Amino acid sequence: MFNRLFAIAPIALAVAGIVAAPAAARTKVSCTETPAQIRTLAQAKGGEDATKAIHLVATGEKLCAADAKFEAGKKFAAAAKLLGTELAALPAANGQ
């Protein structure tokens, strides 16, 4: 019985990881519109968090240029979170 448990546990963890995917992975990321929106939001907010968000956006744009859109989405999501919003809340990133 315990052998079956140990055989099934890794599969269950993998499925749980897929279900609990980060918001960046579930949200469609535009490598042109998303950075522009985050920069606009950062300029409106100002402060240290806005500066950090701008740096994350710059890194995300470099990742987009290297065709690493998934990783770029993570950077954009982190930048949006620093600014007090979620990446999914940015309308142009979702094609709205």
C-alpha positions in Angstrom: 0.0 0.0 0.0 2.8 2.4 0.9 4.6 1.6 -2.4 1.5 2.9 -4.3 1.4 6.0 -2.2 5.0 6.8 -3.0 4.4 6.2 -6.7 1.3 8.4 -6.8 2.6 11.3 -4.7 4.9 12.8 -7.3 2.1 12.7 -9.9 -0.3 14.4 -7.5 2.3 17.1 -6.8 2.9 17.7 -10.5 -0.8 18.1 -11.1 -1.2 20.5 -8.2 1.7 22.6 -9.6 -0.1 22.8 -12.9 -3.4 23.8 -11.3 -1.7 26.4 -9.1 0.2 28.0 -12.0 1.2 31.7 -11.4 -1.0 34.5 -12.7 1.7 35.4 -15.1 1.3 32.1 -16.8 -2.5 32.3 -17.1 -2.5 35.9 -18.3 -1.8 36.8 -21.9 1.3 39.0 -21.9 2.0 41.5 -24.6 5.6 42.4 -24.9 4.7 45.9 -26.2 1.5 46.9 -24.4 2.1 45.4 -21.0 5.4 47.3 -20.3 3.9 50.6 -21.5 0.9 50.2 -19.1 3.1 49.3 -16.2 5.4 52.3 -16.9 2.3 54.6 -17.0 1.1 53.2 -13.7 4.6 53.6 -12.2 4.9 57.2 -13.3 1.5 57.9 -11.6 2.5 56.2 -8.4 6.1 57.3 -8.1 8.4 56.4 -5.2 10.8 53.5 -4.6 8.4 50.8 -5.6 7.8 52.5 -8.9 11.6 52.6 -9.6 11.8 48.9 -8.8 8.9 48.2 -11.1 10.5 50.1 -14.0 13.7 47.9 -13.5 11.6 44.8 -13.6 9.8 46.0 -16.8 13.2 46.6 -18.4 14.3 43.1 -17.5 11.0 41.8 -18.9 11.5 43.6 -22.2 15.0 42.1 -22.5 13.5 38.6 -21.9 10.9 39.3 -24.5 13.6 40.2 -27.0 15.3 36.9 -26.2 12.0 35.1 -26.9 11.4 34.2 -23.2 7.9 35.5 -23.0 6.9 33.3 -20.0 9.8 34.6 -17.9 9.0 38.1 -19.1 5.5 37.6 -17.9 6.8 36.8 -14.4 8.8 40.1 -14.3 5.8 42.1 -15.5 3.6 40.4 -12.9 6.1 41.2 -10.2 6.2 44.8 -11.3 2.4 45.1 -11.3 2.3 43.6 -7.8 4.8 46.2 -6.6 2.5 48.9 -7.9 -0.5 47.4 -6.1 -2.3 45.7 -8.9 -2.4 42.4 -10.7 -1.2 41.7 -14.2 -4.7 40.5 -15.1 -6.1 43.9 -14.2 -4.2 45.6 -17.0 -6.8 45.7 -19.8 -4.5 45.9 -22.9 -2.5 42.9 -21.7 -5.7 40.9 -22.0 -6.8 42.2 -25.3 -9.6 44.3 -23.9 
